[in-house]
Amino acid sequence: MSSIATNTRVNLIPCLRYRDAPAAIDWLCRVFGFAEHLVVPDGQGGILHAELVCGNGMIMLGSSRDEDSPYGKRMRLPRQAGGNTQSLYMVVDAVDELYARAKTAGAEMIVEIKDEDYGGRGFTCLDPEGHVWSFGSYDPWQVE
């Protein structure tokens, strides 16, 4: 018997930390098209927990805190860690439109928009705090 949930919309949800989580939420919603599902302020100007949705996907995020919890001890912001150990990929329909919006909003492009050899069109950029995001029309679920 598998322990993986099958009665949920998505069973894998990336979790991120941000130095300025309220600004990150605004930017992610305005630029990448996320919508707030749940936002819990920490009472000190930060975010204790947030859930942002886009299509049938979700990310969770919160403010980076110096804390003694086992989880908090292991989390680093990309710039603290000298880079990323993971990135996020989102399937989108209007790749060129999203690329233009991200570029206008100041996202640093690390892979310019292009047609991929394996199919689809996409680009990769950094959000304002250095998390790596890739967007493309390639949908691995649609490959035959």
Rosetta constraint file for C-alpha pairs under 8 A:
AtomPair CA 4 CA 11 HARMONIC 7.56 0.50
AtomPair CA 5 CA 11 HARMONIC 6.31 0.50
AtomPair CA 6 CA 11 HARMONIC 7.43 0.50
AtomPair CA 9 CA 56 HARMONIC 6.69 0.50
AtomPair CA 10 CA 56 HARMONIC 7.10 0.50
AtomPair CA 10 CA 57 HARMONIC 6.58 0.50
AtomPair CA 10 CA 58 HARMONIC 7.82 0.50
AtomPair CA 13 CA 57 HARMONIC 7.66 0.50
AtomPair CA 13 CA 58 HARMONIC 5.90 0.50
AtomPair CA 13 CA 59 HARMONIC 5.51 0.50
AtomPair CA 13 CA 60 HARMONIC 6.95 0.50
AtomPair CA 14 CA 58 HARMONIC 7.48 0.50
AtomPair CA 14 CA 59 HARMONIC 5.16 0.50
AtomPair CA 14 CA 60 HARMONIC 6.33 0.50
AtomPair CA 14 CA 88 HARMONIC 7.95 0.50
AtomPair CA 15 CA 59 HARMONIC 5.83 0.50
AtomPair CA 15 CA 60 HARMONIC 4.62 0.50
AtomPair CA 15 CA 61 HARMONIC 5.36 0.50
AtomPair CA 16 CA 59 HARMONIC 7.59 0.50
AtomPair CA 16 CA 60 HARMONIC 6.36 0.50
AtomPair CA 16 CA 61 HARMONIC 4.65 0.50
AtomPair CA 16 CA 62 HARMONIC 6.75 0.50
AtomPair CA 17 CA 21 HARMONIC 7.41 0.50
AtomPair CA 17 CA 61 HARMONIC 5.48 0.50
AtomPair CA 17 CA 62 HARMONIC 5.14 0.50
AtomPair CA 17 CA 63 HARMONIC 5.58 0.50
AtomPair CA 17 CA 64 HARMONIC 5.19 0.50
AtomPair CA 17 CA 75 HARMONIC 7.55 0.50
AtomPair CA 17 CA 76 HARMONIC 7.61 0.50
AtomPair CA 17 CA 77 HARMONIC 6.46 0.50
AtomPair CA 18 CA 24 HARMONIC 6.94 0.50
AtomPair CA 18 CA 61 HARMONIC 7.34 0.50
AtomPair CA 18 CA 62 HARMONIC 6.29 0.50
AtomPair CA 18 CA 63 HARMONIC 5.06 0.50
AtomPair CA 18 CA 64 HARMONIC 5.32 0.50
AtomPair CA 18 CA 77 HARMONIC 6.69 0.50
AtomPair CA 18 CA 129 HARMONIC 6.91 0.50
AtomPair CA 19 CA 63 HARMONIC 5.70 0.50
AtomPair CA 19 CA 64 HARMONIC 5.19 0.50
AtomPair CA 19 CA 65 HARMONIC 7.99 0.50
AtomPair CA 19 CA 77 HARMONIC 7.52 0.50
AtomPair CA 19 CA 129 HARMONIC 7.61 0.50
AtomPair CA 20 CA 24 HARMONIC 6.24 0.50
AtomPair CA 20 CA 46 HARMONIC 7.00 0.50
AtomPair CA 20 CA 63 HARMONIC 6.38 0.50
AtomPair CA 20 CA 64 HARMONIC 7.89 0.50
AtomPair CA 21 CA 25 HARMONIC 6.05 0.50
AtomPair CA 21 CA 46 HARMONIC 6.25 0.50
AtomPair CA 21 CA 47 HARMONIC 5.99 0.50
AtomPair CA 21 CA 61 HARMONIC 7.50 0.50
AtomPair CA 21 CA 62 HARMONIC 5.93 0.50
AtomPair CA 21 CA 63 HARMONIC 5.03 0.50
AtomPair CA 21 CA 64 HARMONIC 7.90 0.50
AtomPair CA 22 CA 26 HARMONIC 6.42 0.50
AtomPair CA 22 CA 45 HARMONIC 7.96 0.50
AtomPair CA 22 CA 46 HARMONIC 6.48 0.50
AtomPair CA 22 CA 47 HARMONIC 6.65 0.50
AtomPair CA 23 CA 27 HARMONIC 6.15 0.50
AtomPair CA 24 CA 28 HARMONIC 5.92 0.50
AtomPair CA 24 CA 128 HARMONIC 7.60 0.50
AtomPair CA 25 CA 29 HARMONIC 6.09 0.50
AtomPair CA 25 CA 36 HARMONIC 7.91 0.50
AtomPair CA 25 CA 52 HARMONIC 7.93 0.50
AtomPair CA 26 CA 30 HARMONIC 6.01 0.50
AtomPair CA 27 CA 31 HARMONIC 5.68 0.50
AtomPair CA 27 CA 32 HARMONIC 7.59 0.50
AtomPair CA 28 CA 32 HARMONIC 5.13 0.50
AtomPair CA 28 CA 33 HARMONIC 6.59 0.50
AtomPair CA 28 CA 34 HARMONIC 5.92 0.50
AtomPair CA 29 CA 33 HARMONIC 4.78 0.50
AtomPair CA 29 CA 34 HARMONIC 4.16 0.50
AtomPair CA 29 CA 35 HARMONIC 5.52 0.50
AtomPair CA 29 CA 36 HARMONIC 7.55 0.50
AtomPair CA 30 CA 34 HARMONIC 7.32 0.50
AtomPair CA 31 CA 98 HARMONIC 7.62 0.50
AtomPair CA 31 CA 101 HARMONIC 6.11 0.50
AtomPair CA 31 CA 102 HARMONIC 5.82 0.50
AtomPair CA 31 CA 105 HARMONIC 6.85 0.50
AtomPair CA 32 CA 98 HARMONIC 6.94 0.50
AtomPair CA 32 CA 102 HARMONIC 7.19 0.50
AtomPair CA 33 CA 54 HARMONIC 6.57 0.50
AtomPair CA 34 CA 52 HARMONIC 5.88 0.50
AtomPair CA 34 CA 53 HARMONIC 5.37 0.50
AtomPair CA 34 CA 54 HARMONIC 4.76 0.50
AtomPair CA 35 CA 52 HARMONIC 5.44 0.50
AtomPair CA 35 CA 53 HARMONIC 5.31 0.50
AtomPair CA 35 CA 54 HARMONIC 6.39 0.50
AtomPair CA 36 CA 50 HARMONIC 7.70 0.50
AtomPair CA 36 CA 51 HARMONIC 6.37 0.50
AtomPair CA 36 CA 52 HARMONIC 4.70 0.50
AtomPair CA 36 CA 53 HARMONIC 6.47 0.50
AtomPair CA 37 CA 50 HARMONIC 7.60 0.50
AtomPair CA 37 CA 51 HARMONIC 5.31 0.50
AtomPair CA 37 CA 52 HARMONIC 5.27 0.50
AtomPair CA 37 CA 53 HARMONIC 6.20 0.50
AtomPair CA 38 CA 49 HARMONIC 7.90 0.50
AtomPair CA 38 CA 50 HARMONIC 5.42 0.50
AtomPair CA 38 CA 51 HARMONIC 5.01 0.50
AtomPair CA 38 CA 52 HARMONIC 7.02 0.50
AtomPair CA 39 CA 47 HARMONIC 7.20 0.50
AtomPair CA 39 CA 49 HARMONIC 6.11 0.50
AtomPair CA 39 CA 50 HARMONIC 4.27 0.50
AtomPair CA 39 CA 51 HARMONIC 6.37 0.50
AtomPair CA 40 CA 47 HARMONIC 5.92 0.50
AtomPair CA 40 CA 48 HARMONIC 5.57 0.50
AtomPair CA 40 CA 49 HARMONIC 5.20 0.50
AtomPair CA 40 CA 50 HARMONIC 6.00 0.50
AtomPair CA 41 CA 45 HARMONIC 7.01 0.50
AtomPair CA 41 CA 46 HARMONIC 5.87 0.50
AtomPair CA 41 CA 47 HARMONIC 4.33 0.50
AtomPair CA 41 CA 48 HARMONIC 5.41 0.50
AtomPair CA 41 CA 49 HARMONIC 7.14 0.50
AtomPair CA 42 CA 46 HARMONIC 5.39 0.50
AtomPair CA 42 CA 47 HARMONIC 5.06 0.50
AtomPair CA 42 CA 48 HARMONIC 4.67 0.50
AtomPair CA 46 CA 62 HARMONIC 7.71 0.50
AtomPair CA 46 CA 63 HARMONIC 5.64 0.50
AtomPair CA 47 CA 62 HARMONIC 5.11 0.50
AtomPair CA 47 CA 63 HARMONIC 5.11 0.50
AtomPair CA 48 CA 62 HARMONIC 5.42 0.50
AtomPair CA 48 CA 63 HARMONIC 6.36 0.50
AtomPair CA 49 CA 60 HARMONIC 7.10 0.50
AtomPair CA 49 CA 61 HARMONIC 5.98 0.50
AtomPair CA 49 CA 62 HARMONIC 4.87 0.50
AtomPair CA 49 CA 63 HARMONIC 7.77 0.50
AtomPair CA 50 CA 60 HARMONIC 5.46 0.50
AtomPair CA 50 CA 61 HARMONIC 5.19 0.50
AtomPair CA 50 CA 62 HARMONIC 6.02 0.50
AtomPair CA 51 CA 58 HARMONIC 6.70 0.50
AtomPair CA 51 CA 59 HARMONIC 5.83 0.50
AtomPair CA 51 CA 60 HARMONIC 4.50 0.50
AtomPair CA 51 CA 61 HARMONIC 6.56 0.50
AtomPair CA 52 CA 58 HARMONIC 5.56 0.50
AtomPair CA 52 CA 59 HARMONIC 5.44 0.50
AtomPair CA 52 CA 60 HARMONIC 6.35 0.50
AtomPair CA 53 CA 57 HARMONIC 5.67 0.50
AtomPair CA 53 CA 58 HARMONIC 4.35 0.50
AtomPair CA 53 CA 59 HARMONIC 6.58 0.50
AtomPair CA 54 CA 58 HARMONIC 6.24 0.50
AtomPair CA 64 CA 76 HARMONIC 7.90 0.50
AtomPair CA 64 CA 77 HARMONIC 7.48 0.50
AtomPair CA 65 CA 72 HARMONIC 7.07 0.50
AtomPair CA 66 CA 72 HARMONIC 6.95 0.50
AtomPair CA 66 CA 73 HARMONIC 7.57 0.50
AtomPair CA 67 CA 72 HARMONIC 5.52 0.50
AtomPair CA 67 CA 73 HARMONIC 6.55 0.50
AtomPair CA 68 CA 72 HARMONIC 6.38 0.50
AtomPair CA 68 CA 73 HARMONIC 6.05 0.50
AtomPair CA 69 CA 73 HARMONIC 6.10 0.50
AtomPair CA 70 CA 74 HARMONIC 6.82 0.50
AtomPair CA 71 CA 75 HARMONIC 6.59 0.50
AtomPair CA 76 CA 80 HARMONIC 5.92 0.50
AtomPair CA 76 CA 81 HARMONIC 5.90 0.50
AtomPair CA 77 CA 81 HARMONIC 6.23 0.50
AtomPair CA 77 CA 129 HARMONIC 7.77 0.50
AtomPair CA 77 CA 130 HARMONIC 7.97 0.50
AtomPair CA 78 CA 82 HARMONIC 6.02 0.50
AtomPair CA 78 CA 83 HARMONIC 4.80 0.50
AtomPair CA 78 CA 84 HARMONIC 5.24 0.50
AtomPair CA 78 CA 129 HARMONIC 7.22 0.50
AtomPair CA 78 CA 130 HARMONIC 5.64 0.50
AtomPair CA 78 CA 131 HARMONIC 6.23 0.50
AtomPair CA 79 CA 83 HARMONIC 5.92 0.50
AtomPair CA 79 CA 129 HARMONIC 7.43 0.50
AtomPair CA 79 CA 130 HARMONIC 6.54 0.50
AtomPair CA 83 CA 130 HARMONIC 7.65 0.50
AtomPair CA 84 CA 131 HARMONIC 6.82 0.50
AtomPair CA 84 CA 132 HARMONIC 7.12 0.50
AtomPair CA 86 CA 132 HARMONIC 7.56 0.50
AtomPair CA 87 CA 131 HARMONIC 7.04 0.50
AtomPair CA 87 CA 132 HARMONIC 4.96 0.50
AtomPair CA 87 CA 133 HARMONIC 5.84 0.50
AtomPair CA 87 CA 134 HARMONIC 7.40 0.50
AtomPair CA 88 CA 132 HARMONIC 6.51 0.50
AtomPair CA 88 CA 133 HARMONIC 4.96 0.50
AtomPair CA 88 CA 134 HARMONIC 6.01 0.50
AtomPair CA 89 CA 133 HARMONIC 6.03 0.50
AtomPair CA 89 CA 134 HARMONIC 4.58 0.50
AtomPair CA 89 CA 135 HARMONIC 5.61 0.50
AtomPair CA 89 CA 136 HARMONIC 7.64 0.50
AtomPair CA 90 CA 133 HARMONIC 7.85 0.50
AtomPair CA 90 CA 134 HARMONIC 6.36 0.50
AtomPair CA 90 CA 135 HARMONIC 4.93 0.50
AtomPair CA 90 CA 136 HARMONIC 6.55 0.50
AtomPair CA 91 CA 135 HARMONIC 5.96 0.50
AtomPair CA 91 CA 136 HARMONIC 5.21 0.50
AtomPair CA 91 CA 137 HARMONIC 5.48 0.50
AtomPair CA 91 CA 138 HARMONIC 6.45 0.50
AtomPair CA 91 CA 139 HARMONIC 5.98 0.50
AtomPair CA 92 CA 135 HARMONIC 6.47 0.50
AtomPair CA 92 CA 136 HARMONIC 5.64 0.50
AtomPair CA 92 CA 137 HARMONIC 5.28 0.50
AtomPair CA 93 CA 136 HARMONIC 7.69 0.50
AtomPair CA 93 CA 137 HARMONIC 5.71 0.50
AtomPair CA 94 CA 98 HARMONIC 6.29 0.50
AtomPair CA 94 CA 137 HARMONIC 7.71 0.50
AtomPair CA 95 CA 99 HARMONIC 6.04 0.50
AtomPair CA 95 CA 121 HARMONIC 7.01 0.50
AtomPair CA 95 CA 122 HARMONIC 6.32 0.50
AtomPair CA 95 CA 135 HARMONIC 6.97 0.50
AtomPair CA 95 CA 136 HARMONIC 5.97 0.50
AtomPair CA 95 CA 137 HARMONIC 6.50 0.50
AtomPair CA 96 CA 100 HARMONIC 6.22 0.50
AtomPair CA 96 CA 113 HARMONIC 7.62 0.50
AtomPair CA 97 CA 101 HARMONIC 6.29 0.50
AtomPair CA 98 CA 102 HARMONIC 6.03 0.50
AtomPair CA 99 CA 103 HARMONIC 6.05 0.50
AtomPair CA 99 CA 113 HARMONIC 7.17 0.50
AtomPair CA 99 CA 123 HARMONIC 7.21 0.50
AtomPair CA 100 CA 104 HARMONIC 6.06 0.50
AtomPair CA 101 CA 105 HARMONIC 6.14 0.50
AtomPair CA 102 CA 106 HARMONIC 6.44 0.50
AtomPair CA 102 CA 107 HARMONIC 5.35 0.50
AtomPair CA 103 CA 107 HARMONIC 5.28 0.50
AtomPair CA 103 CA 108 HARMONIC 7.21 0.50
AtomPair CA 103 CA 109 HARMONIC 7.37 0.50
AtomPair CA 106 CA 128 HARMONIC 7.76 0.50
AtomPair CA 107 CA 125 HARMONIC 6.09 0.50
AtomPair CA 107 CA 126 HARMONIC 5.68 0.50
AtomPair CA 107 CA 127 HARMONIC 5.56 0.50
AtomPair CA 107 CA 128 HARMONIC 6.55 0.50
AtomPair CA 108 CA 125 HARMONIC 5.38 0.50
AtomPair CA 108 CA 126 HARMONIC 5.20 0.50
AtomPair CA 108 CA 127 HARMONIC 7.16 0.50
AtomPair CA 109 CA 123 HARMONIC 7.60 0.50
AtomPair CA 109 CA 124 HARMONIC 6.07 0.50
AtomPair CA 109 CA 125 HARMONIC 4.23 0.50
AtomPair CA 109 CA 126 HARMONIC 6.51 0.50
AtomPair CA 110 CA 123 HARMONIC 7.91 0.50
AtomPair CA 110 CA 124 HARMONIC 5.64 0.50
AtomPair CA 110 CA 125 HARMONIC 5.18 0.50
AtomPair CA 110 CA 126 HARMONIC 7.19 0.50
AtomPair CA 111 CA 123 HARMONIC 5.37 0.50
AtomPair CA 111 CA 124 HARMONIC 4.82 0.50
AtomPair CA 111 CA 125 HARMONIC 6.68 0.50
AtomPair CA 112 CA 122 HARMONIC 7.94 0.50
AtomPair CA 112 CA 123 HARMONIC 5.28 0.50
AtomPair CA 112 CA 124 HARMONIC 6.74 0.50
AtomPair CA 113 CA 121 HARMONIC 7.00 0.50
AtomPair CA 113 CA 122 HARMONIC 5.25 0.50
AtomPair CA 113 CA 123 HARMONIC 4.33 0.50
AtomPair CA 113 CA 124 HARMONIC 7.61 0.50
AtomPair CA 114 CA 121 HARMONIC 5.50 0.50
AtomPair CA 114 CA 122 HARMONIC 5.68 0.50
AtomPair CA 114 CA 123 HARMONIC 6.60 0.50
AtomPair CA 115 CA 119 HARMONIC 7.07 0.50
AtomPair CA 115 CA 120 HARMONIC 5.94 0.50
AtomPair CA 115 CA 121 HARMONIC 4.19 0.50
AtomPair CA 115 CA 122 HARMONIC 6.56 0.50
AtomPair CA 116 CA 120 HARMONIC 5.69 0.50
AtomPair CA 116 CA 121 HARMONIC 5.64 0.50
AtomPair CA 116 CA 122 HARMONIC 7.21 0.50
AtomPair CA 119 CA 138 HARMONIC 5.89 0.50
AtomPair CA 120 CA 136 HARMONIC 6.46 0.50
AtomPair CA 120 CA 137 HARMONIC 4.86 0.50
AtomPair CA 120 CA 138 HARMONIC 4.18 0.50
AtomPair CA 120 CA 139 HARMONIC 7.76 0.50
AtomPair CA 121 CA 136 HARMONIC 5.34 0.50
AtomPair CA 121 CA 137 HARMONIC 5.40 0.50
AtomPair CA 121 CA 138 HARMONIC 6.56 0.50
AtomPair CA 122 CA 134 HARMONIC 7.17 0.50
AtomPair CA 122 CA 135 HARMONIC 5.38 0.50
AtomPair CA 122 CA 136 HARMONIC 3.84 0.50
AtomPair CA 122 CA 137 HARMONIC 6.39 0.50
AtomPair CA 122 CA 138 HARMONIC 7.69 0.50
AtomPair CA 123 CA 134 HARMONIC 5.72 0.50
AtomPair CA 123 CA 135 HARMONIC 5.61 0.50
AtomPair CA 123 CA 136 HARMONIC 6.52 0.50
AtomPair CA 124 CA 132 HARMONIC 7.02 0.50
AtomPair CA 124 CA 133 HARMONIC 5.57 0.50
AtomPair CA 124 CA 134 HARMONIC 4.13 0.50
AtomPair CA 124 CA 135 HARMONIC 6.35 0.50
AtomPair CA 125 CA 132 HARMONIC 5.87 0.50
AtomPair CA 125 CA 133 HARMONIC 5.42 0.50
AtomPair CA 125 CA 134 HARMONIC 6.44 0.50
AtomPair CA 126 CA 130 HARMONIC 5.02 0.50
AtomPair CA 126 CA 131 HARMONIC 5.36 0.50
AtomPair CA 126 CA 132 HARMONIC 4.76 0.50
AtomPair CA 126 CA 133 HARMONIC 6.08 0.50
AtomPair CA 127 CA 131 HARMONIC 5.50 0.50
AtomPair CA 127 CA 132 HARMONIC 6.79 0.50
AtomPair CA 127 CA 133 HARMONIC 7.27 0.50
AtomPair CA 139 CA 143 HARMONIC 7.03 0.50
